[in-house]
Amino acid sequence: MSLISQIIVNADNELRYPSIGELQSIDSYLKTGEKRIDISCTLRDKEKEIIQQASKNIFQIHPEYIAPGGNAEGARKRSLCLRDYSWYLRLITYGILAGDKNSIEKIGIIGVREMYNSLGVPIIGMIDAIDCLKKATNQFLNEEEIIIVAPYFDFIIQGMS
């Protein structure tokens, strides 16, 4: 649900008009619309480079993952890890476009810890992986864009913690 939809639903549930603060949130959302679209395009267009850099970094932090017996040992397991990176990067763009974190929570955070635990994937490794993804993404953004994007990565990291 987008920020605007969420504000409308909340106000309607409470049988009231949107508050001044909510209207200011909508105003800010609308003013940053073009910037959020630009960021989403950058993430889409630079996906391969971002994932390549993030995967290089995570395997430097956790070389045991690609060692024999590791969670990312071999081409098949490694490609599954990279598929998850792509999926998380897409989730970030959904949140940026919607202007809130609900889509990330509904699609990607609920149950993620349990899923990774059941697969034997170390949660700390996934947290580090998302942090590597965040840092790799930041290389393609300016300061203003990083400020917009960072809370979405942090939300995923916090949700896994």
DSSP file (Angstrom, degrees, kcal/mol; ACC not computed):
  #  RESIDUE AA STRUCTURE BP1 BP2  ACC     N-H-->O    O-->H-N    N-H-->O    O-->H-N    TCO  KAPPA ALPHA  PHI   PSI    X-CA   Y-CA   Z-CA
    1    1 A M              0   0    0      0, 0.0   102,-0.3     0, 0.0   101,-0.3   0.000 360.0 360.0 360.0 135.7    0.0    0.0    0.0
    2    2 A S     >  -     0   0    0      1,-0.1     4,-2.8   100,-0.1     5,-0.2  -0.278 360.0-105.9 -75.3 164.8    1.4    3.4   -0.9
    3    3 A L  H  > S+     0   0    0     95,-2.4     4,-2.3     1,-0.2     5,-0.2   0.909 122.0  49.7 -55.3 -44.7    1.9    6.2    1.6
    4    4 A I  H  > S+     0   0    0     94,-0.3     4,-2.4     2,-0.2    -1,-0.2   0.933 111.5  47.5 -63.8 -46.7   -1.1    8.0    0.2
    5    5 A S  H  > S+     0   0    0      1,-0.2     4,-2.8     2,-0.2     5,-0.2   0.911 111.3  51.7 -60.2 -42.4   -3.4    5.0    0.4
    6    6 A Q  H  X S+     0   0    0     -4,-2.8     4,-2.6     1,-0.2    -1,-0.2   0.912 109.8  48.6 -63.0 -43.0   -2.3    4.2    3.9
    7    7 A I  H  X S+     0   0    0     -4,-2.3     4,-2.5    -5,-0.2     5,-0.2   0.921 113.2  47.6 -63.3 -43.9   -3.1    7.8    5.1
    8    8 A I  H  X S+     0   0    0     -4,-2.4     4,-2.8     2,-0.2     5,-0.2   0.933 112.9  47.8 -63.9 -46.1   -6.5    7.7    3.4
    9    9 A V  H  X S+     0   0    0     -4,-2.8     4,-2.7     2,-0.2    -2,-0.2   0.922 113.2  48.6 -61.8 -44.1   -7.3    4.2    4.9
   10   10 A N  H  X S+     0   0    0     -4,-2.6     4,-1.3    -5,-0.2    -2,-0.2   0.929 113.4  46.3 -62.3 -45.6   -6.2    5.3    8.4
   11   11 A A  H  <>S+     0   0    0     -4,-2.5     5,-2.3     1,-0.2     3,-0.3   0.922 113.9  48.7 -63.6 -43.6   -8.2    8.5    8.3
   12   12 A D  H ><5S+     0   0    0     -4,-2.8     3,-1.5     1,-0.2    -2,-0.2   0.901 107.6  54.5 -64.5 -40.9  -11.3    6.7    7.0
   13   13 A N  H 3<5S+     0   0    0     -4,-2.7    -1,-0.2     1,-0.3    -2,-0.2   0.817 113.8  42.5 -60.8 -29.5  -11.0    4.0    9.7
   14   14 A E  T 3<5S-     0   0    0     -4,-1.3    -1,-0.3    -3,-0.3    -2,-0.2   0.311 112.0-122.6 -99.1   7.1  -11.0    6.8   12.2
   15   15 A L  T < 5S+     0   0    0     -3,-1.5     2,-0.3     1,-0.2    -3,-0.2   0.918  72.9 110.7  52.4  51.9  -13.8    8.8   10.5
   16   16 A R  S   <S-     0   0    0     -5,-2.3    -1,-0.2    -6,-0.1    -2,-0.1  -0.911  72.1 -99.4-144.0 168.5  -11.6   11.9   10.1
   17   17 A Y        -     0   0    0     -2,-0.3    -9,-0.0     1,-0.1    -3,-0.0  -0.560  58.2 -82.5 -82.9 156.9   -9.9   14.0    7.5
   18   18 A P        -     0   0    0      0, 0.0    -1,-0.1     0, 0.0   -10,-0.1  -0.344  52.4-115.9 -59.1 142.4   -6.1   13.6    7.1
   19   19 A S     >  -     0   0    0      1,-0.1     4,-2.6    -3,-0.1     5,-0.2  -0.217  24.4-103.9 -73.8 168.1   -4.1   15.5    9.7
   20   20 A I  H  > S+     0   0    0      1,-0.2     4,-2.4     2,-0.2     5,-0.2   0.919 124.2  51.5 -58.2 -44.4   -1.8   18.4    8.9
   21   21 A G  H  > S+     0   0    0      1,-0.2     4,-1.9     2,-0.2    -1,-0.2   0.894 109.9  48.6 -60.8 -41.1    1.2   16.0    9.5
   22   22 A E  H  > S+     0   0    0      2,-0.2     4,-2.2     1,-0.2    -1,-0.2   0.900 111.0  50.1 -66.0 -40.9   -0.3   13.4    7.1
   23   23 A L  H  X S+     0   0    0     -4,-2.6     4,-2.5     1,-0.2    -2,-0.2   0.876 109.4  51.7 -65.4 -36.3   -0.9   16.0    4.5
   24   24 A Q  H  X S+     0   0    0     -4,-2.4     4,-2.5     2,-0.2    -1,-0.2   0.874 107.6  53.0 -66.6 -36.0    2.7   17.2    4.8
   25   25 A S  H  X S+     0   0    0     -4,-1.9     4,-2.5     2,-0.2    -2,-0.2   0.911 110.2  47.6 -63.1 -42.3    3.8   13.6    4.4
   26   26 A I  H  X S+     0   0    0     -4,-2.2     4,-2.7     2,-0.2     5,-0.2   0.920 110.9  51.6 -63.8 -43.5    1.8   13.4    1.2
   27   27 A D  H  X S+     0   0    0     -4,-2.5     4,-2.2     1,-0.2    -2,-0.2   0.922 111.8  46.2 -59.0 -45.7    3.3   16.7    0.0
   28   28 A S  H  X S+     0   0    0     -4,-2.5     4,-1.5     2,-0.2    -1,-0.2   0.909 111.7  52.3 -63.4 -42.9    6.8   15.5    0.7
   29   29 A Y  H  < S+     0   0    0     -4,-2.5     3,-0.3     1,-0.2     4,-0.2   0.925 111.3  46.0 -58.8 -47.0    6.0   12.2   -1.1
   30   30 A L  H >< S+     0   0    0     -4,-2.7     3,-1.1     1,-0.2     4,-0.4   0.878 110.0  54.1 -66.5 -37.7    4.7   14.0   -4.2
   31   31 A K  H 3< S+     0   0    0     -4,-2.2     4,-0.2     1,-0.2    -1,-0.2   0.783 112.1  44.5 -67.3 -26.3    7.7   16.4   -4.2
   32   32 A T  T 3X S+     0   0    0     -4,-1.5     4,-2.6    -3,-0.3    -1,-0.2   0.329  83.2 104.8 -99.5   7.8   10.1   13.5   -4.2
   33   33 A G  H <> S+     0   0    0     -3,-1.1     4,-2.1     1,-0.2     5,-0.2   0.908  81.0  45.5 -56.3 -48.3    8.3   11.4   -6.8
   34   34 A E  H  > S+     0   0    0     -4,-0.4     4,-2.5    -3,-0.2    -1,-0.2   0.895 113.3  51.1 -64.3 -39.3   10.6   12.1   -9.7
   35   35 A K  H  > S+     0   0    0     -4,-0.2     4,-2.5     2,-0.2    -2,-0.2   0.905 109.4  50.2 -64.5 -41.5   13.6   11.4   -7.5
   36   36 A R  H  X S+     0   0    0     -4,-2.6     4,-2.3     2,-0.2    -1,-0.2   0.873 110.9  49.4 -65.9 -37.0   12.2    8.1   -6.3
   37   37 A I  H  X S+     0   0    0     -4,-2.1     4,-2.3    -5,-0.2    -2,-0.2   0.919 110.6  50.4 -66.4 -43.3   11.5    7.1   -9.9
   38   38 A D  H  X S+     0   0    0     -4,-2.5     4,-2.3     2,-0.2    -2,-0.2   0.914 110.9  49.2 -59.7 -43.6   15.1    8.0  -10.8
   39   39 A I  H  X S+     0   0    0     -4,-2.5     4,-2.7     1,-0.2     5,-0.2   0.930 110.2  50.7 -62.2 -45.7   16.5    5.9   -7.9
   40   40 A S  H  X S+     0   0    0     -4,-2.3     4,-2.2     1,-0.2    -1,-0.2   0.888 110.3  49.8 -61.1 -39.2   14.3    2.9   -8.9
   41   41 A C  H  X S+     0   0    0     -4,-2.3     4,-3.0     2,-0.2    -1,-0.2   0.904 110.0  51.0 -65.5 -41.3   15.6    3.2  -12.5
   42   42 A T  H  X S+     0   0    0     -4,-2.3     4,-2.4     2,-0.2    -2,-0.2   0.931 110.7  48.1 -61.5 -45.7   19.2    3.3  -11.3
   43   43 A L  H  < S+     0   0    0     -4,-2.7     4,-0.3     1,-0.2    -2,-0.2   0.906 114.8  46.3 -63.5 -40.5   18.7    0.3   -9.1
   44   44 A R  H >< S+     0   0    0     -4,-2.2     3,-0.9    -5,-0.2     4,-0.3   0.943 116.3  43.9 -64.3 -47.6   17.1   -1.6  -12.0
   45   45 A D  H 3< S+     0   0    0     -4,-3.0     3,-0.2     1,-0.2    -2,-0.2   0.790 120.6  39.8 -71.4 -28.2   19.8   -0.5  -14.5
   46   46 A K  T 3X S+     0   0    0     -4,-2.4     4,-2.9    -5,-0.2     5,-0.2   0.220  80.1 115.4-104.3  12.7   22.7   -1.2  -12.2
   47   47 A E  H <> S+     0   0    0     -3,-0.9     4,-2.9    -4,-0.3     5,-0.3   0.900  75.9  48.3 -51.9 -50.0   21.4   -4.4  -10.6
   48   48 A K  H  > S+     0   0    0     -4,-0.3     4,-2.5     1,-0.2    -1,-0.2   0.923 114.6  45.0 -60.2 -45.6   24.1   -6.7  -12.0
   49   49 A E  H  > S+     0   0    0      2,-0.2     4,-2.4     1,-0.2     5,-0.2   0.904 114.1  49.7 -65.5 -41.2   26.9   -4.4  -10.9
   50   50 A I  H  X S+     0   0    0     -4,-2.9     4,-2.7     2,-0.2    -2,-0.2   0.946 114.3  43.9 -62.2 -48.8   25.4   -3.9   -7.5
   51   51 A I  H  X S+     0   0    0     -4,-2.9     4,-2.8    -5,-0.2     5,-0.2   0.891 112.3  53.0 -66.3 -39.7   24.9   -7.6   -6.9
   52   52 A Q  H  X S+     0   0    0     -4,-2.5     4,-2.0    -5,-0.3    -1,-0.2   0.933 113.4  42.8 -61.1 -46.1   28.3   -8.4   -8.2
   53   53 A Q  H  X S+     0   0    0     -4,-2.4     4,-2.2     2,-0.2    -2,-0.2   0.916 114.9  49.8 -67.2 -42.9   30.0   -6.0   -5.8
   54   54 A A  H  X S+     0   0    0     -4,-2.7     4,-2.6    -5,-0.2    -2,-0.2   0.905 111.4  48.4 -63.3 -41.8   27.8   -7.0   -2.9
   55   55 A S  H  X S+     0   0    0     -4,-2.8     4,-2.0     2,-0.2    -1,-0.2   0.894 109.9  52.1 -67.9 -38.0   28.5  -10.7   -3.5
   56   56 A K  H  X S+     0   0    0     -4,-2.0     4,-0.9    -5,-0.2    -1,-0.2   0.928 112.9  46.1 -59.6 -44.2   32.2  -10.0   -3.7
   57   57 A N  H  X S+     0   0    0     -4,-2.2     4,-2.0     1,-0.2     3,-0.4   0.907 110.7  50.5 -68.0 -42.8   32.1   -8.2   -0.4
   58   58 A I  H  X S+     0   0    0     -4,-2.6     4,-2.9     1,-0.2    -1,-0.2   0.885 109.8  50.7 -65.7 -36.7   30.0  -10.7    1.5
   59   59 A F  H  < S+     0   0    0     -4,-2.0    -1,-0.2     2,-0.2    -2,-0.2   0.692 108.3  53.1 -77.0 -16.5   32.3  -13.6    0.4
   60   60 A Q  H  < S+     0   0    0     -4,-0.9    -1,-0.2    -3,-0.4    -2,-0.2   0.849 114.0  42.5 -76.9 -37.8   35.3  -11.5    1.7
   61   61 A I  H  < S+     0   0    0     -4,-2.0    -2,-0.2     1,-0.3    -3,-0.2   0.900 131.6  24.7 -70.9 -41.7   33.5  -11.1    5.0
   62   62 A H    ><  +     0   0    0     -4,-2.9     3,-1.8    -5,-0.2     4,-0.4  -0.640  65.4 162.9-125.4  71.6   32.4  -14.7    5.1
   63   63 A P  G >> S+     0   0    0      0, 0.0     3,-1.0     0, 0.0     4,-0.7   0.744  71.0  74.0 -63.7 -20.2   34.8  -16.8    3.0
   64   64 A E  G 34 S+     0   0    0      1,-0.2     8,-0.1     2,-0.2     9,-0.1   0.723  83.5  68.0 -64.9 -19.7   33.4  -19.9    4.7
   65   65 A Y  G <4 S+     0   0    0     -3,-1.8     7,-2.7     1,-0.2    -1,-0.2   0.834 107.7  35.9 -69.7 -31.3   30.2  -19.6    2.7
   66   66 A I  T <4 S+     0   0    0     -3,-1.0     8,-0.4    -4,-0.4    -1,-0.2   0.469  99.3  99.5-100.9  -2.4   32.0  -20.4   -0.5
   67   67 A A  S >< S-     0   0    0     -4,-0.7     3,-2.8     1,-0.2     5,-0.1  -0.359  97.1 -67.1 -73.9 161.9   34.4  -23.0    1.0
   68   68 A P  T 3  S+     0   0    0      0, 0.0    -1,-0.2     0, 0.0     3,-0.1  -0.279 128.4  17.7 -51.9 128.7   33.6  -26.7    0.8
   69   69 A G  T 3  S+     0   0    0      1,-0.3    -3,-0.1    -3,-0.1    -2,-0.1   0.359  98.3 132.9  88.1  -4.3   30.5  -27.4    2.8
   70   70 A G  S X  S-     0   0    0     -3,-2.8     3,-1.5     1,-0.1    -1,-0.3  -0.305  71.7-109.4 -78.2 163.9   29.5  -23.7    2.9
   71   71 A N  T 3  S+     0   0    0      1,-0.3    -5,-0.1    -3,-0.1    -6,-0.1   0.733 119.8  37.8 -64.2 -23.6   26.0  -22.4    2.2
   72   72 A A  T 3  S+     0   0    0     -7,-2.7    -1,-0.3    -5,-0.1     6,-0.2   0.021  83.3 143.0-117.5  26.4   27.2  -20.8   -1.1
   73   73 A E    <>  +     0   0    0     -3,-1.5     4,-0.7    -8,-0.2     5,-0.1  -0.468  57.5   7.3 -67.7 133.3   29.5  -23.6   -2.2
   74   74 A G  H  > S-     0   0    0     -8,-0.4     4,-2.1    -2,-0.2     5,-0.2   0.150  96.4 -74.0  79.9 162.5   29.5  -24.2   -5.9
   75   75 A A  H  > S+     0   0    0      1,-0.2     4,-2.3     2,-0.2     5,-0.2   0.867 125.5  52.8 -63.6 -39.9   27.9  -22.4   -8.8
   76   76 A R  H  > S+     0   0    0      2,-0.2     4,-1.5     1,-0.2    -1,-0.2   0.952 113.3  41.2 -64.9 -50.4   24.3  -23.6   -8.0
   77   77 A K  H  X S+     0   0    0     -4,-0.7     4,-1.8     1,-0.2    -1,-0.2   0.885 114.7  52.7 -65.7 -38.1   24.2  -22.5   -4.4
   78   78 A R  H  X S+     0   0    0     -4,-2.1     4,-2.2    -6,-0.2    -1,-0.2   0.900 106.2  53.3 -64.8 -39.4   26.0  -19.3   -5.2
   79   79 A S  H  X S+     0   0    0     -4,-2.3     4,-1.9     1,-0.2    -1,-0.2   0.840 105.6  54.6 -65.5 -31.4   23.4  -18.5   -7.9
   80   80 A L  H  X S+     0   0    0     -4,-1.5     4,-1.8     2,-0.2    -1,-0.2   0.893 107.6  50.0 -66.7 -38.9   20.6  -19.0   -5.3
   81   81 A C  H  X S+     0   0    0     -4,-1.8     4,-1.9     1,-0.2    -2,-0.2   0.929 111.0  48.3 -62.1 -44.8   22.3  -16.5   -3.1
   82   82 A L  H  X S+     0   0    0     -4,-2.2     4,-2.2     1,-0.2    -1,-0.2   0.837 106.3  57.7 -66.9 -32.0   22.6  -14.0   -5.9
   83   83 A R  H  X S+     0   0    0     -4,-1.9     4,-2.2     1,-0.2    -1,-0.2   0.909 105.8  50.4 -62.4 -41.3   18.9  -14.6   -6.8
   84   84 A D  H  X S+     0   0    0     -4,-1.8     4,-2.7     2,-0.2    -2,-0.2   0.898 107.0  54.4 -63.7 -39.5   18.0  -13.5   -3.2
   85   85 A Y  H  X S+     0   0    0     -4,-1.9     4,-2.4     1,-0.2    -2,-0.2   0.938 109.2  47.9 -57.1 -47.3   20.1  -10.4   -3.6
   86   86 A S  H  X S+     0   0    0     -4,-2.2     4,-2.2     1,-0.2    -1,-0.2   0.904 110.7  51.8 -60.8 -42.2   18.2   -9.5   -6.7
   87   87 A W  H  X S+     0   0    0     -4,-2.2     4,-2.3     1,-0.2    -1,-0.2   0.916 110.7  47.3 -62.0 -45.2   14.9  -10.2   -4.9
   88   88 A Y  H  X S+     0   0    0     -4,-2.7     4,-2.2     2,-0.2    -1,-0.2   0.888 109.7  53.0 -66.0 -38.3   15.9   -7.9   -2.0
   89   89 A L  H  X S+     0   0    0     -4,-2.4     4,-1.8    -5,-0.2    -1,-0.2   0.900 109.3  49.8 -63.1 -39.1   17.0   -5.1   -4.4
   90   90 A R  H  X S+     0   0    0     -4,-2.2     4,-2.1     2,-0.2    -2,-0.2   0.916 107.7  53.8 -63.9 -42.7   13.6   -5.3   -6.1
   91   91 A L  H  X S+     0   0    0     -4,-2.3     4,-2.3     1,-0.2    -2,-0.2   0.901 105.6  54.3 -57.7 -40.5   11.8   -5.1   -2.7
   92   92 A I  H  X S+     0   0    0     -4,-2.2     4,-2.5     1,-0.2    -1,-0.2   0.922 107.0  50.3 -59.9 -44.3   13.8   -1.9   -2.0
   93   93 A T  H  X S+     0   0    0     -4,-1.8     4,-2.6     1,-0.2    -1,-0.2   0.881 107.6  54.1 -64.9 -35.6   12.6   -0.4   -5.2
   94   94 A Y  H  X S+     0   0    0     -4,-2.1     4,-2.6     2,-0.2     5,-0.2   0.943 110.6  46.3 -61.1 -45.9    9.0   -1.3   -4.4
   95   95 A G  H  X>S+     0   0    0     -4,-2.3     4,-2.1     2,-0.2     5,-1.0   0.914 112.1  50.4 -62.0 -43.6    9.3    0.5   -1.0
   96   96 A I  H  <5S+     0   0    0     -4,-2.5    -1,-0.2     1,-0.2    -2,-0.2   0.931 113.4  45.2 -61.1 -46.3   10.9    3.5   -2.6
   97   97 A L  H  <5S+     0   0    0     -4,-2.6    -1,-0.2     1,-0.2    -2,-0.2   0.897 116.1  45.6 -66.0 -40.1    8.2    3.8   -5.2
   98   98 A A  H  <5S-     0   0    0     -4,-2.6   -95,-2.4     2,-0.2   -94,-0.3   0.763 103.8-131.7 -74.3 -24.5    5.4    3.3   -2.6
   99   99 A G  T  <5S+     0   0    0     -4,-2.1     2,-0.3     1,-0.3    -3,-0.2   0.656  75.9  68.6  80.4  14.9    7.0    5.7   -0.2
  100  100 A D  S   <S-     0   0    0     -5,-1.0     3,-0.3    -6,-0.2     4,-0.3  -0.973  80.5-119.4-156.3 172.3    6.6    3.3    2.7
  101  101 A K  S  > S+     0   0    0     -2,-0.3     4,-2.4     1,-0.2     5,-0.2   0.419  83.9  96.6 -96.7   0.2    7.9    0.1    4.1
  102  102 A N  H  > S+     0   0    0   -101,-0.3     4,-3.1     1,-0.2     5,-0.3   0.887  83.5  52.2 -60.0 -39.9    4.7   -1.9    4.2
  103  103 A S  H  > S+     0   0    0     -3,-0.3     4,-2.4  -102,-0.3     5,-0.4   0.894 110.3  49.0 -64.9 -37.0    5.3   -3.6    0.9
  104  104 A I  H  >>S+     0   0    0     -4,-0.3     4,-2.6     2,-0.2     5,-1.1   0.920 113.5  46.8 -65.3 -43.1    8.7   -4.7    2.1
  105  105 A E  I  X>S+     0   0    0     -4,-2.4     5,-1.9     3,-0.2     4,-0.8   0.940 116.4  43.0 -65.2 -47.0    7.2   -6.0    5.3
  106  106 A K  I  <5S+     0   0    0     -4,-3.1    -2,-0.2    -5,-0.2    -1,-0.2   0.905 125.7  31.6 -67.2 -41.9    4.3   -7.9    3.6
  107  107 A I  I  <5S+     0   0    0     -4,-2.4    -2,-0.2    -5,-0.3    -3,-0.2   0.870 135.0  13.0 -85.0 -38.1    6.4   -9.3    0.7
  108  108 A G  I  <5S+     0   0    0     -4,-2.6    -3,-0.2    -5,-0.4    -2,-0.1   0.647 117.5  46.0-123.9 -13.6    9.8   -9.9    2.2
  109  109 A I  I >X<S+     0   0    0     -5,-1.1     3,-2.0    -4,-0.8     4,-0.5   0.831  80.1  93.2-104.1 -37.8   10.2   -9.6    6.0
  110  110 A I  T 34<S-     0   0    0     -5,-1.9    49,-0.0     1,-0.3     0, 0.0  -0.404 109.8  -3.3 -62.1 118.5    7.4  -11.6    7.5
  111  111 A G  T 3> S+     0   0    0     -2,-0.3     4,-2.3     1,-0.0    -1,-0.3   0.420  95.1 121.1  83.5  -0.7    8.7  -15.1    8.0
  112  112 A V  H <> S+     0   0    0     -3,-2.0     4,-2.7     1,-0.2     5,-0.3   0.902  73.9  50.9 -65.8 -39.7   12.1  -14.5    6.5
  113  113 A R  H  X S+     0   0    0     -4,-0.5     4,-2.6     1,-0.2    -1,-0.2   0.935 111.9  47.4 -61.7 -44.5   14.0  -15.4    9.7
  114  114 A E  H  > S+     0   0    0      2,-0.2     4,-2.5     1,-0.2    -1,-0.2   0.902 111.6  51.2 -63.7 -40.4   12.1  -18.7   10.0
  115  115 A M  H  X S+     0   0    0     -4,-2.3     4,-1.6     2,-0.2    -2,-0.2   0.952 112.9  43.9 -61.8 -50.1   12.7  -19.5    6.3
  116  116 A Y  H  X>S+     0   0    0     -4,-2.7     5,-2.8     1,-0.2     4,-0.6   0.891 113.3  51.9 -65.6 -37.8   16.4  -18.9    6.5
  117  117 A N  H ><5S+     0   0    0     -4,-2.6     3,-1.1    -5,-0.3    -1,-0.2   0.923 108.9  50.4 -61.5 -43.1   16.7  -20.8    9.8
  118  118 A S  H 3<5S+     0   0    0     -4,-2.5    -1,-0.2     1,-0.3    -2,-0.2   0.801 111.8  48.4 -66.4 -27.9   14.8  -23.8    8.3
  119  119 A L  H 3<5S-     0   0    0     -4,-1.6    -1,-0.3    -5,-0.2    -2,-0.2   0.498 115.7-115.7 -87.9  -4.6   17.2  -23.8    5.3
  120  120 A G  T <<5 +     0   0    0     -3,-1.1    -3,-0.2    -4,-0.6    -2,-0.1   0.726  64.2 148.9  76.8  21.5   20.3  -23.6    7.6
  121  121 A V      < -     0   0    0     -5,-2.8    -1,-0.3    -6,-0.2     2,-0.2  -0.794  52.9-117.7 -89.8 122.8   21.3  -20.1    6.3
  122  122 A P     >  -     0   0    0      0, 0.0     4,-1.5     0, 0.0     3,-0.4  -0.410  14.9-147.2 -62.8 125.4   23.0  -18.1    9.0
  123  123 A I  H  > S+     0   0    0      1,-0.2     4,-2.7     2,-0.2     5,-0.2   0.890  98.1  58.5 -60.6 -40.2   20.9  -15.0    9.8
  124  124 A I  H  > S+     0   0    0      1,-0.2     4,-2.5     2,-0.2    -1,-0.2   0.876 104.3  52.7 -59.7 -34.8   24.0  -13.0   10.6
  125  125 A G  H  > S+     0   0    0     -3,-0.4     4,-2.4     2,-0.2    -1,-0.2   0.881 108.9  48.5 -66.1 -38.3   25.2  -13.8    7.1
  126  126 A M  H  X S+     0   0    0     -4,-1.5     4,-2.5     2,-0.2    -2,-0.2   0.887 110.9  50.6 -69.3 -38.1   22.0  -12.5    5.6
  127  127 A I  H  X S+     0   0    0     -4,-2.7     4,-2.1     2,-0.2    -2,-0.2   0.941 113.0  45.9 -62.4 -46.3   22.2   -9.3    7.7
  128  128 A D  H  X S+     0   0    0     -4,-2.5     4,-2.5    -5,-0.2    -2,-0.2   0.886 110.7  54.6 -61.9 -38.3   25.7   -8.8    6.4
  129  129 A A  H  X S+     0   0    0     -4,-2.4     4,-2.4     2,-0.2    -2,-0.2   0.916 108.2  47.4 -63.0 -43.6   24.6   -9.6    2.9
  130  130 A I  H  X S+     0   0    0     -4,-2.5     4,-2.4     2,-0.2    -1,-0.2   0.885 111.3  51.8 -65.9 -37.0   21.9   -6.9    3.0
  131  131 A D  H  X S+     0   0    0     -4,-2.1     4,-2.5     2,-0.2    -2,-0.2   0.906 110.1  48.7 -64.6 -40.7   24.5   -4.4    4.4
  132  132 A C  H  X S+     0   0    0     -4,-2.5     4,-2.5     2,-0.2    -2,-0.2   0.889 110.6  51.4 -63.9 -38.8   26.8   -5.3    1.6
  133  133 A L  H  X S+     0   0    0     -4,-2.4     4,-2.3     2,-0.2    -2,-0.2   0.898 109.8  50.0 -63.4 -41.0   24.0   -4.8   -0.9
  134  134 A K  H  X S+     0   0    0     -4,-2.4     4,-2.3     2,-0.2    -2,-0.2   0.936 112.2  46.4 -62.2 -48.0   23.3   -1.4    0.7
  135  135 A K  H  X S+     0   0    0     -4,-2.5     4,-0.8     1,-0.2    -2,-0.2   0.888 112.7  49.5 -65.3 -39.2   26.9   -0.3    0.4
  136  136 A A  H >< S+     0   0    0     -4,-2.5     3,-0.6     1,-0.2     4,-0.3   0.896 111.1  50.4 -65.9 -39.7   27.2   -1.5   -3.2
  137  137 A T  H >< S+     0   0    0     -4,-2.3     3,-2.2     1,-0.2     4,-0.2   0.905 101.9  61.6 -62.7 -42.1   24.0    0.4   -4.0
  138  138 A N  H >< S+     0   0    0     -4,-2.3     3,-1.4     1,-0.3    -1,-0.2   0.756  89.8  69.7 -59.3 -24.9   25.3    3.5   -2.5
  139  139 A Q  T << S+     0   0    0     -4,-0.8    -1,-0.3    -3,-0.6    -2,-0.2   0.720 102.2  45.4 -64.9 -19.8   28.1    3.6   -5.0
  140  140 A F  T <  S+     0   0    0     -3,-2.2     2,-0.3    -4,-0.3    -1,-0.3   0.332 106.8  71.8-105.1   5.5   25.6    4.4   -7.7
  141  141 A L  S <  S-     0   0    0     -3,-1.4     2,-0.1    -4,-0.2  -102,-0.0  -0.842  72.9-125.5-122.7 156.1   23.7    7.1   -5.8
  142  142 A N     >  -     0   0    0     -2,-0.3     4,-2.6     1,-0.1     5,-0.2  -0.426  43.0 -92.7 -89.2 175.0   24.3   10.7   -4.6
  143  143 A E  H  > S+     0   0    0      1,-0.2     4,-2.0     2,-0.2     5,-0.2   0.886 125.3  51.0 -57.2 -43.8   24.0   11.8   -1.0
  144  144 A E  H  > S+     0   0    0      1,-0.2     4,-1.2     2,-0.2    -1,-0.2   0.903 112.7  46.5 -61.8 -41.3   20.3   12.9   -1.4
  145  145 A E  H  > S+     0   0    0      1,-0.2     4,-2.4     2,-0.2    -2,-0.2   0.879 108.2  55.5 -69.3 -38.4   19.4    9.6   -3.0
  146  146 A I  H  X S+     0   0    0     -4,-2.6     4,-2.9     1,-0.2    -1,-0.2   0.895 104.5  54.5 -60.5 -40.1   21.3    7.6   -0.3
  147  147 A I  H  < S+     0   0    0     -4,-2.0    -1,-0.2     1,-0.2    -2,-0.2   0.866 111.3  45.3 -62.3 -36.3   19.2    9.4    2.4
  148  148 A I  H  < S+     0   0    0     -4,-1.2     4,-0.3    -5,-0.2    -2,-0.2   0.894 119.6  39.9 -71.9 -40.8   16.0    8.2    0.6
  149  149 A V  H >X S+     0   0    0     -4,-2.4     3,-1.6     1,-0.2     4,-1.2   0.859  97.6  74.7 -80.3 -38.2   17.2    4.6    0.1
  150  150 A A  H 3X S+     0   0    0     -4,-2.9     4,-2.8     1,-0.3     5,-0.2   0.825  88.7  58.1 -50.8 -44.6   19.0    3.9    3.4
  151  151 A P  H 3> S+     0   0    0      0, 0.0     4,-1.8     0, 0.0    -1,-0.3   0.811 103.8  53.9 -60.8 -27.3   15.9    3.5    5.6
  152  152 A Y  H <> S+     0   0    0     -3,-1.6     4,-1.6    -4,-0.3    -2,-0.2   0.912 111.2  43.7 -72.9 -42.7   14.6    0.7    3.3
  153  153 A F  H  X S+     0   0    0     -4,-1.2     4,-2.5     2,-0.2     5,-0.2   0.933 114.2  51.4 -63.0 -45.3   17.8   -1.3    3.6
  154  154 A D  H  X S+     0   0    0     -4,-2.8     4,-2.8     1,-0.2    -2,-0.2   0.854 105.7  55.9 -61.9 -34.7   17.8   -0.6    7.4
  155  155 A F  H  X S+     0   0    0     -4,-1.8     4,-2.2    -5,-0.2    -1,-0.2   0.907 109.4  45.6 -63.8 -42.1   14.3   -1.8    7.7
  156  156 A I  H  X S+     0   0    0     -4,-1.6     4,-1.6     2,-0.2    -2,-0.2   0.927 113.5  49.5 -66.4 -44.4   15.2   -5.2    6.1
  157  157 A I  H  X S+     0   0    0     -4,-2.5     4,-1.3     1,-0.2     3,-0.3   0.929 113.1  46.8 -59.9 -46.0   18.3   -5.5    8.3
  158  158 A Q  H  < S+     0   0    0     -4,-2.8    -1,-0.2     1,-0.2    -2,-0.2   0.883 108.9  55.3 -64.0 -38.5   16.2   -4.7   11.4
  159  159 A G  H  < S+     0   0    0     -4,-2.2    -1,-0.2     1,-0.2    -2,-0.2   0.793 110.6  45.5 -65.5 -28.4   13.5   -7.2   10.4
  160  160 A M  H  <        0   0    0     -4,-1.6    -1,-0.2    -3,-0.3    -2,-0.2   0.710 360.0 360.0 -84.6 -21.9   16.1   -9.9   10.2
  161  161 A S     <        0   0    0     -4,-1.3    -1,-0.2    -5,-0.2    -2,-0.2   0.489 360.0 360.0 -72.3 360.0   17.8   -9.0   13.4
